[in-house]
Amino acid sequence: MLREMSENDFIVSKTDTKGRLTYVNKIFIEMAEYTEAELLGKPHNIVRHPDMPKTVFKLLWERIQNKQEIFAYVINKTKNDNAYWVYANVTASFDTRGNIIGYYSVRRKPNPEALALIKPLYEQMVQAERSGGIAAGEKILDDLLHKEGVSYDEFIISIQK
């Protein structure tokens, strides 16, 4: 079953530098169908859906480890094998000396029109990754961005509006 966030919902989570959950808000708990105790200390990928391209996570980790934020559309899997889409913003958290001490993510309901573009794109990327690895998924994404004449950020942000 596909679950849907409401317009005013924000899913918030924090992780350590290894991606283990250190904080989850109530909406995250409800959407993921886990208890707080089942989530805290676990890898954030506990909610990773198999329909999610590995390419997007590679890009996400590259960005946040380089102290850059990223926006991405993500499909998550719940404890009960349901799914839900989010529009995510992920950033690094820093100590007073500018060192990364963890990561912070805020997710909201994605624009349905954006998902109409993202779903088939992700399907293509996942198919390509099955036979050609992440490089094949990257090629599909890069070809689309080149065709559209935009950067990844420009594309992702423009379709959320």
DODOMAR-622847 format. One line per 4 residues: number of its first residue (from 1); their letters; for each residue z, y, x of N, C-alpha, C, O. Coordinates in Angstrom, 3 decimals, always signed. Layout:
% residues N
NUM = A = Z:Y:X:Z:Y:X:Z:Y:X:Z:Y:X ~ ...
This chain:
% residues 161
1 = MLRE = +0.000:-1.183:+0.840:+0.000:+0.000:+0.000:+0.000:+1.247:+0.885:+0.699:+1.306:+1.896 ~ -0.779:+2.219:+0.494:-0.821:+3.474:+1.237:+0.200:+4.434:+0.645:+0.131:+4.782:-0.534 ~ +1.142:+4.855:+1.471:+2.150:+5.831:+1.044:+1.632:+7.220:+1.374:+0.795:+7.382:+2.262 ~ +2.131:+8.224:+0.659:+1.657:+9.580:+0.886:+2.830:+10.544:+0.966:+3.750:+10.499:+0.149
5 = MSEN = +2.780:+11.405:+1.953:+3.797:+12.444:+2.088:+3.564:+13.500:+1.019:+2.443:+13.670:+0.539 ~ +4.624:+14.208:+0.648:+4.431:+15.339:-0.253:+4.107:+16.578:+0.578:+4.323:+16.606:+1.790 ~ +3.594:+17.581:-0.087:+3.137:+18.801:+0.589:+4.218:+19.468:+1.435:+3.920:+20.028:+2.491 ~ +5.466:+19.413:+0.984:+6.544:+20.120:+1.668:+7.342:+19.269:+2.649:+8.319:+19.738:+3.233
9 = DFIV = +6.925:+18.017:+2.831:+7.629:+17.117:+3.748:+7.253:+17.396:+5.201:+6.106:+17.716:+5.512 ~ +8.229:+17.268:+6.066:+8.015:+17.289:+7.507:+8.758:+16.107:+8.093:+9.969:+15.974:+7.910 ~ +8.043:+15.252:+8.794:+8.670:+14.152:+9.515:+8.962:+14.675:+10.917:+8.083:+15.222:+11.583 ~ +10.202:+14.501:+11.354:+10.607:+14.978:+12.670:+11.221:+13.826:+13.445:+12.026:+13.056:+12.922
13 = SKTD = +10.820:+13.729:+14.709:+11.451:+12.746:+15.589:+11.484:+13.288:+17.002:+10.695:+14.151:+17.388 ~ +12.436:+12.745:+17.767:+12.537:+13.043:+19.194:+12.608:+11.715:+19.924:+13.165:+10.738:+19.424 ~ +12.032:+11.701:+21.120:+12.119:+10.510:+21.960:+12.563:+10.903:+23.362:+12.533:+12.075:+23.738 ~ +12.974:+9.896:+24.125:+13.220:+10.125:+25.542:+11.872:+10.077:+26.262:+10.832:+9.965:+25.614
17 = TKGR = +11.879:+10.159:+27.579:+10.618:+10.206:+28.324:+9.854:+8.886:+28.286:+8.670:+8.850:+28.621 ~ +10.507:+7.814:+27.887:+9.837:+6.509:+27.770:+9.316:+6.259:+26.359:+8.740:+5.203:+26.097 ~ +9.510:+7.219:+25.440:+9.020:+7.075:+24.083:+9.982:+6.359:+23.143:+9.594:+5.966:+22.043 ~ +11.249:+6.183:+23.571:+12.254:+5.565:+22.698:+12.870:+6.633:+21.797:+13.235:+7.716:+22.254
21 = LTYV = +12.975:+6.310:+20.522:+13.481:+7.266:+19.534:+14.942:+7.625:+19.788:+15.796:+6.752:+19.945 ~ +15.208:+8.932:+19.826:+16.578:+9.432:+19.978:+17.035:+10.208:+18.741:+18.228:+10.447:+18.555 ~ +16.077:+10.598:+17.903:+16.392:+11.309:+16.661:+15.277:+11.045:+15.663:+14.100:+11.065:+16.023 ~ +15.640:+10.798:+14.413:+14.689:+10.681:+13.309:+15.288:+11.385:+12.101:+16.475:+11.230:+11.812
25 = NKIF = +14.470:+12.158:+11.397:+15.007:+12.804:+10.207:+14.900:+11.871:+8.999:+14.304:+10.796:+9.071 ~ +15.485:+12.308:+7.907:+15.560:+11.490:+6.693:+14.172:+11.105:+6.170:+13.967:+9.978:+5.719 ~ +13.230:+12.034:+6.229:+11.890:+11.751:+5.716:+11.199:+10.688:+6.572:+10.476:+9.844:+6.041 ~ +11.412:+10.719:+7.890:+10.866:+9.671:+8.753:+11.418:+8.315:+8.311:+10.658:+7.361:+8.144
29 = IEMA = +12.712:+8.229:+8.124:+13.373:+6.987:+7.720:+12.780:+6.483:+6.406:+12.453:+5.304:+6.274 ~ +12.645:+7.385:+5.442:+12.115:+7.003:+4.129:+10.655:+6.548:+4.215:+10.288:+5.523:+3.640 ~ +9.831:+7.303:+4.926:+8.405:+6.962:+5.011:+8.191:+5.655:+5.779:+7.338:+4.850:+5.404 ~ +8.953:+5.444:+6.841:+8.782:+4.262:+7.688:+9.446:+3.013:+7.108:+9.190:+1.898:+7.564
33 = EYTE = +10.300:+3.206:+6.099:+10.985:+2.102:+5.424:+11.915:+1.315:+6.357:+12.109:+0.111:+6.191 ~ +12.477:+2.014:+7.329:+13.484:+1.449:+8.224:+14.798:+2.181:+7.990:+14.817:+3.237:+7.357 ~ +15.881:+1.636:+8.490:+17.136:+2.375:+8.518:+17.176:+3.181:+9.818:+16.426:+2.904:+10.753 ~ +18.043:+4.162:+9.864:+18.195:+4.938:+11.088:+18.583:+4.022:+12.251:+18.062:+4.164:+13.357
37 = AELL = +19.490:+3.091:+12.002:+19.936:+2.162:+13.051:+18.785:+1.290:+13.562:+18.755:+0.934:+14.740 ~ +17.843:+0.946:+12.688:+16.698:+0.135:+13.108:+15.708:+0.933:+13.949:+14.915:+0.350:+14.688 ~ +15.746:+2.256:+13.845:+14.796:+3.103:+14.562:+15.340:+3.634:+15.888:+14.639:+3.601:+16.900 ~ +16.571:+4.117:+15.892:+17.102:+4.751:+17.101:+17.160:+3.761:+18.262:+17.632:+2.632:+18.127
41 = GKPH = +16.666:+4.225:+19.400:+16.630:+3.386:+20.601:+15.390:+2.520:+20.708:+15.142:+1.916:+21.752 ~ +14.611:+2.454:+19.644:+13.385:+1.644:+19.642:+12.201:+2.496:+20.102:+12.235:+3.721:+19.981 ~ +11.166:+1.862:+20.624:+9.960:+2.627:+20.982:+9.351:+3.260:+19.732:+9.344:+2.657:+18.660 ~ +8.844:+4.480:+19.884:+8.224:+5.166:+18.749:+7.077:+4.331:+18.185:+6.745:+4.443:+17.005
45 = NIVR = +6.478:+3.501:+19.024:+5.348:+2.701:+18.539:+5.773:+1.577:+17.594:+4.951:+0.737:+17.225 ~ +7.046:+1.554:+17.200:+7.496:+0.628:+16.157:+6.699:+0.862:+14.876:+6.568:-0.043:+14.051 ~ +6.164:+2.076:+14.708:+5.377:+2.399:+13.509:+3.869:+2.423:+13.789:+3.093:+2.881:+12.951 ~ +3.457:+1.938:+14.948:+2.024:+1.952:+15.284:+1.241:+1.016:+14.372:+1.603:-0.145:+14.180
49 = HPDM = +0.179:+1.543:+13.826:-0.698:+0.783:+12.928:-1.863:+0.214:+13.730:-2.379:+0.897:+14.615 ~ -2.295:-1.016:+13.450:-3.409:-1.593:+14.205:-4.745:-0.869:+13.996:-5.670:-1.063:+14.785 ~ -4.865:-0.052:+12.967:-6.095:+0.709:+12.731:-6.140:+2.017:+13.512:-7.075:+2.804:+13.365 ~ -5.129:+2.242:+14.340:-5.056:+3.475:+15.128:-5.725:+3.261:+16.483:-5.353:+2.342:+17.213
53 = PKTV = -6.714:+4.098:+16.834:-7.385:+3.925:+18.123:-6.443:+4.163:+19.311:-5.670:+5.121:+19.324 ~ -6.524:+3.284:+20.293:-5.726:+3.440:+21.518:-6.132:+4.707:+22.263:-5.321:+5.318:+22.958 ~ -7.394:+5.092:+22.110:-7.917:+6.298:+22.754:-7.090:+7.528:+22.395:-6.811:+8.364:+23.254 ~ -6.700:+7.638:+21.132:-5.936:+8.810:+20.680:-4.563:+8.831:+21.358:-4.084:+9.890:+21.763
57 = FKLL = -3.933:+7.658:+21.479:-2.628:+7.619:+22.146:-2.748:+7.905:+23.639:-1.859:+8.523:+24.224 ~ -3.830:+7.464:+24.254:-4.058:+7.779:+25.668:-4.140:+9.295:+25.845:-3.504:+9.860:+26.734 ~ -4.928:+9.942:+24.991:-5.060:+11.395:+25.042:-3.713:+12.069:+24.795:-3.351:+13.021:+25.487 ~ -2.978:+11.573:+23.812:-1.668:+12.134:+23.482:-0.740:+12.076:+24.696:-0.140:+13.085:+25.066
61 = WERI = -0.620:+10.900:+25.315:+0.285:+10.763:+26.465:-0.160:+11.615:+27.646:+0.675:+12.199:+28.338 ~ -1.472:+11.693:+27.886:-1.962:+12.550:+28.974:-1.543:+13.993:+28.748:-1.068:+14.661:+29.667 ~ -1.718:+14.467:+27.530:-1.402:+15.857:+27.211:+0.100:+16.146:+27.358:+0.497:+17.074:+28.063 ~ +0.917:+15.346:+26.687:+2.345:+15.687:+26.671:+2.997:+15.491:+28.041:+3.945:+16.199:+28.382
65 = QNKQ = +2.500:+14.547:+28.817:+3.050:+14.377:+30.170:+2.632:+15.517:+31.090:+3.245:+15.730:+32.136 ~ +1.587:+16.252:+30.703:+1.159:+17.435:+31.447:+1.677:+18.725:+30.812:+1.152:+19.810:+31.062 ~ +2.718:+18.588:+29.985:+3.405:+19.723:+29.358:+2.512:+20.503:+28.392:+2.717:+21.698:+28.179 ~ +1.519:+19.818:+27.808:+0.634:+20.435:+26.823:+0.929:+19.829:+25.457:+1.267:+18.650:+25.353
69 = EIFA = +0.800:+20.630:+24.421:+0.978:+20.082:+23.083:-0.310:+19.429:+22.626:-1.377:+19.653:+23.198 ~ -0.195:+18.619:+21.586:-1.375:+17.993:+21.007:-1.183:+17.867:+19.506:-0.078:+17.639:+19.015 ~ -2.281:+18.019:+18.798:-2.346:+17.743:+17.368:-3.201:+16.502:+17.203:-4.204:+16.342:+17.898 ~ -2.815:+15.622:+16.289:-3.592:+14.399:+16.068:-3.333:+13.865:+14.670:-2.265:+14.062:+14.091
73 = YVIN = -4.336:+13.189:+14.152:-4.178:+12.446:+12.901:-3.760:+11.042:+13.286:-4.352:+10.419:+14.168 ~ -2.718:+10.547:+12.602:-2.168:+9.240:+12.955:-1.903:+8.451:+11.680:-1.340:+8.965:+10.714 ~ -2.321:+7.197:+11.700:-1.922:+6.279:+10.633:-0.769:+5.443:+11.181:-0.856:+4.879:+12.272 ~ +0.297:+5.375:+10.418:+1.478:+4.613:+10.809:+1.672:+3.424:+9.884:+1.225:+3.419:+8.737
77 = KTKN = +2.354:+2.412:+10.418:+2.678:+1.202:+9.656:+4.175:+1.208:+9.382:+4.970:+1.534:+10.264 ~ +4.559:+0.850:+8.171:+5.973:+0.814:+7.810:+6.557:-0.581:+8.070:+5.832:-1.535:+8.354 ~ +7.848:-0.665:+7.968:+8.540:-1.942:+8.133:+8.003:-2.989:+7.162:+7.925:-4.171:+7.498 ~ +7.631:-2.552:+5.953:+7.165:-3.464:+4.908:+5.644:-3.595:+4.867:+5.072:-3.980:+3.848
81 = DNAY = +4.995:-3.269:+5.990:+3.539:-3.363:+6.134:+2.754:-2.451:+5.200:+1.609:-2.744:+4.856 ~ +3.366:-1.352:+4.794:+2.636:-0.293:+4.116:+2.105:+0.640:+5.202:+2.349:+0.413:+6.387 ~ +1.388:+1.677:+4.809:+0.832:+2.608:+5.780:+0.941:+4.023:+5.249:+1.028:+4.244:+4.041 ~ +0.934:+4.985:+6.169:+0.902:+6.393:+5.777:+0.247:+7.207:+6.890:+0.442:+6.941:+8.076
85 = WVYA = -0.536:+8.207:+6.474:-1.223:+9.114:+7.392:-0.395:+10.365:+7.608:+0.280:+10.846:+6.697 ~ -0.454:+10.888:+8.832:+0.221:+12.144:+9.156:-0.694:+13.011:+10.012:-1.601:+12.520:+10.684 ~ -0.433:+14.300:+9.967:-1.028:+15.260:+10.889:+0.104:+15.626:+11.828:+1.058:+16.294:+11.430 ~ +0.001:+15.188:+13.076:+1.115:+15.282:+14.015:+0.912:+16.378:+15.046:-0.201:+16.634:+15.503
89 = NVTA = +2.013:+17.011:+15.394:+2.072:+17.926:+16.535:+3.140:+17.358:+17.460:+4.288:+17.170:+17.058 ~ +2.751:+17.085:+18.702:+3.672:+16.489:+19.664:+3.745:+17.393:+20.885:+2.724:+17.834:+21.412 ~ +4.976:+17.661:+21.327:+5.207:+18.503:+22.501:+6.304:+17.881:+23.358:+7.092:+17.057:+22.893 ~ +6.332:+18.288:+24.596:+7.406:+17.871:+25.491:+8.633:+18.752:+25.248:+8.515:+19.906:+24.837
93 = SFDT = +9.807:+18.186:+25.511:+11.063:+18.941:+25.511:+11.471:+19.100:+26.970:+11.288:+18.187:+27.776 ~ +12.025:+20.263:+27.307:+12.319:+20.582:+28.701:+13.794:+20.897:+28.926:+14.495:+21.347:+28.020 ~ +14.256:+20.649:+30.166:+15.584:+21.106:+30.551:+15.450:+22.539:+31.068:+14.361:+23.112:+31.029 ~ +16.538:+23.112:+31.546:+16.532:+24.517:+31.974:+15.673:+24.758:+33.211:+15.309:+25.900:+33.493
97 = RGNI = +15.340:+23.688:+33.963:+14.490:+23.829:+35.149:+13.021:+23.522:+34.857:+12.190:+23.517:+35.765 ~ +12.706:+23.265:+33.586:+11.316:+23.003:+33.221:+10.887:+21.551:+33.358:+9.700:+21.242:+33.262 ~ +11.850:+20.656:+33.583:+11.538:+19.236:+33.668:+11.460:+18.629:+32.265:+12.229:+18.998:+31.377 ~ +10.544:+17.716:+32.080:+10.424:+17.031:+30.793:+11.616:+16.087:+30.617:+11.901:+15.255:+31.478
101 = IGYY = +12.306:+16.238:+29.478:+13.458:+15.367:+29.194:+13.225:+14.505:+27.951:+14.064:+13.681:+27.589 ~ +12.083:+14.705:+27.310:+11.767:+13.930:+26.113:+10.592:+14.559:+25.402:+9.922:+15.452:+25.921 ~ +10.360:+14.063:+24.190:+9.230:+14.540:+23.408:+9.671:+14.780:+21.972:+10.578:+14.121:+21.462 ~ +9.013:+15.731:+21.338:+9.373:+16.190:+20.006:+8.115:+16.139:+19.155:+7.066:+16.639:+19.562
105 = SVRR = +8.213:+15.547:+17.992:+7.046:+15.440:+17.121:+7.389:+15.873:+15.708:+8.409:+15.480:+15.142 ~ +6.512:+16.689:+15.158:+6.627:+17.123:+13.763:+5.327:+16.718:+13.073:+4.232:+17.042:+13.534 ~ +5.472:+16.010:+11.969:+4.308:+15.541:+11.228:+4.349:+16.065:+9.806:+5.412:+16.166:+9.194 ~ +3.179:+16.393:+9.293:+3.082:+16.823:+7.900:+1.919:+16.104:+7.241:+1.180:+15.357:+7.882
109 = KPNP = +1.776:+16.345:+5.955:+0.723:+15.696:+5.182:-0.643:+16.169:+5.688:-0.877:+17.371:+5.818 ~ -1.537:+15.228:+5.969:-2.864:+15.631:+6.416:-3.733:+16.094:+5.248:-3.549:+15.677:+4.104 ~ -4.662:+16.947:+5.566:-5.646:+17.406:+4.590:-6.515:+16.207:+4.197:-7.099:+15.570:+5.074 ~ -6.615:+15.886:+2.909:-7.443:+14.742:+2.480:-8.905:+14.868:+2.926:-9.549:+13.860:+3.218
113 = EALA = -9.425:+16.085:+2.981:-10.803:+16.288:+3.444:-10.934:+15.934:+4.919:-11.967:+15.421:+5.349 ~ -9.890:+16.207:+5.691:-9.894:+15.834:+7.110:-9.885:+14.321:+7.256:-10.587:+13.773:+8.105 ~ -9.096:+13.643:+6.435:-9.034:+12.182:+6.513:-10.372:+11.542:+6.171:-10.696:+10.466:+6.672 ~ -11.149:+12.205:+5.318:-12.476:+11.682:+4.986:-13.367:+11.642:+6.232:-14.283:+10.823:+6.303
117 = LIKP = -13.113:+12.504:+7.203:-13.838:+12.495:+8.478:-13.168:+11.578:+9.502:-13.841:+10.868:+10.250 ~ -11.852:+11.602:+9.522:-11.098:+10.867:+10.536:-11.139:+9.354:+10.318:-11.290:+8.600:+11.280 ~ -11.010:+8.905:+9.087:-10.963:+7.449:+8.835:-12.192:+6.723:+9.372:-12.038:+5.749:+10.109 ~ -13.410:+7.157:+9.033:-14.572:+6.445:+9.591:-14.685:+6.597:+11.111:-15.133:+5.674:+11.793
121 = LYEQ = -14.287:+7.741:+11.640:-14.289:+7.942:+13.089:-13.350:+6.941:+13.757:-13.729:+6.283:+14.726 ~ -12.141:+6.826:+13.246:-11.171:+5.894:+13.825:-11.640:+4.451:+13.688:-11.421:+3.643:+14.591 ~ -12.281:+4.118:+12.571:-12.813:+2.759:+12.406:-13.838:+2.451:+13.500:-13.827:+1.371:+14.091 ~ -14.715:+3.411:+13.758:-15.717:+3.236:+14.821:-15.035:+3.084:+16.177:-15.406:+2.221:+16.973
125 = MVQA = -14.045:+3.919:+16.431:-13.359:+3.886:+17.719:-12.630:+2.558:+17.927:-12.704:+1.974:+19.008 ~ -11.935:+2.082:+16.910:-11.208:+0.811:+17.012:-12.195:-0.336:+17.253:-11.947:-1.205:+18.088 ~ -13.315:-0.337:+16.518:-14.341:-1.369:+16.724:-14.838:-1.343:+18.161:-14.939:-2.385:+18.809 ~ -15.148:-0.156:+18.653:-15.665:-0.011:+20.018:-14.626:-0.465:+21.045:-14.970:-1.114:+22.033
129 = ERSG = -13.363:-0.126:+20.814:-12.296:-0.515:+21.745:-12.135:-2.029:+21.812:-11.783:-2.571:+22.860 ~ -12.390:-2.710:+20.702:-12.245:-4.179:+20.691:-13.183:-4.842:+21.683:-12.827:-5.836:+22.314 ~ -14.375:-4.295:+21.820:-15.343:-4.915:+22.732:-15.442:-4.208:+24.083:-15.730:-4.842:+25.098 ~ -15.204:-2.897:+24.097:-15.420:-2.136:+25.329:-14.204:-1.419:+25.875:-14.322:-0.643:+26.823
133 = GIAA = -13.035:-1.660:+25.295:-11.816:-1.014:+25.776:-11.744:+0.459:+25.412:-12.566:+0.979:+24.657 ~ -10.743:+1.108:+25.967:-10.500:+2.521:+25.652:-11.699:+3.389:+26.016:-11.995:+4.358:+25.317 ~ -12.386:+3.054:+27.095:-13.557:+3.851:+27.498:-14.598:+3.910:+26.383:-15.246:+4.940:+26.194 ~ -14.761:+2.821:+25.651:-15.730:+2.801:+24.549:-15.271:+3.698:+23.404:-16.089:+4.366:+22.771
137 = GEKI = -13.970:+3.713:+23.136:-13.428:+4.606:+22.120:-13.567:+6.061:+22.526:-13.891:+6.921:+21.706 ~ -13.317:+6.329:+23.807:-13.463:+7.697:+24.318:-14.906:+8.180:+24.175:-15.147:+9.340:+23.842 ~ -15.857:+7.290:+24.428:-17.269:+7.681:+24.324:-17.622:+8.099:+22.905:-18.336:+9.082:+22.706 ~ -17.132:+7.368:+21.927:-17.421:+7.726:+20.532:-16.835:+9.097:+20.205:-17.504:+9.929:+19.591
141 = LDDL = -15.593:+9.335:+20.611:-14.962:+10.632:+20.370:-15.703:+11.742:+21.123:-16.003:+12.789:+20.550 ~ -15.994:+11.512:+22.398:-16.697:+12.517:+23.198:-18.073:+12.832:+22.627:-18.482:+13.993:+22.598 ~ -18.797:+11.796:+22.168:-20.128:+12.018:+21.581:-20.032:+12.892:+20.331:-20.861:+13.779:+20.130 ~ -19.027:+12.646:+19.493:-18.847:+13.468:+18.290:-18.555:+14.918:+18.666:-19.157:+15.840:+18.116
145 = LHKE = -17.633:+15.114:+19.602:-17.256:+16.477:+20.002:-18.462:+17.206:+20.608:-18.672:+18.391:+20.352 ~ -19.239:+16.495:+21.401:-20.434:+17.089:+22.006:-21.437:+17.490:+20.916:-22.011:+18.579:+20.944 ~ -21.628:+16.581:+19.963:-22.561:+16.848:+18.851:-22.115:+18.067:+18.038:-22.939:+18.881:+17.621 ~ -20.806:+18.181:+17.821:-20.256:+19.302:+17.053:-20.141:+20.578:+17.893:-20.002:+21.673:+17.349
149 = GVSY = -20.201:+20.429:+19.227:-20.101:+21.578:+20.122:-18.713:+22.193:+20.168:-18.563:+23.406:+20.315 ~ -17.685:+21.332:+20.038:-16.303:+21.817:+20.028:-15.428:+20.956:+20.937:-15.800:+19.843:+21.310 ~ -14.273:+21.487:+21.281:-13.277:+20.712:+22.021:-12.507:+19.829:+21.035:-12.620:+19.991:+19.820 ~ -11.734:+18.906:+21.568:-10.897:+18.068:+20.715:-9.987:+18.937:+19.853:-9.908:+18.747:+18.639
153 = DEFI = -9.302:+19.889:+20.479:-8.363:+20.749:+19.743:-9.074:+21.534:+18.644:-8.587:+21.610:+17.516 ~ -10.210:+22.108:+18.970:-10.954:+22.879:+17.964:-11.326:+21.999:+16.768:-11.206:+22.422:+15.618 ~ -11.774:+20.787:+17.045:-12.165:+19.876:+15.973:-10.971:+19.507:+15.094:-11.030:+19.650:+13.872 ~ -9.905:+19.041:+15.703:-8.737:+18.557:+14.959:-8.111:+19.669:+14.124:-7.789:+19.461:+12.954
157 = ISIQ = -7.938:+20.835:+14.712:-7.311:+21.945:+13.998:-8.220:+22.467:+12.890:-7.740:+22.819:+11.813 ~ -9.534:+22.522:+13.146:-10.447:+23.079:+12.132:-10.528:+22.222:+10.876:-10.709:+22.757:+9.782 ~ -10.400:+20.912:+11.008:-10.525:+20.077:+9.812:-9.216:+19.982:+9.004:-9.222:+19.514:+7.865 ~ -8.114:+20.420:+9.587:-6.833:+20.402:+8.849:-6.742:+21.558:+7.868:-5.998:+21.476:+6.891
161 = K = -7.478:+22.629:+8.105:-7.367:+23.832:+7.267:-7.679:+23.575:+5.814:-7.625:+24.496:+4.998
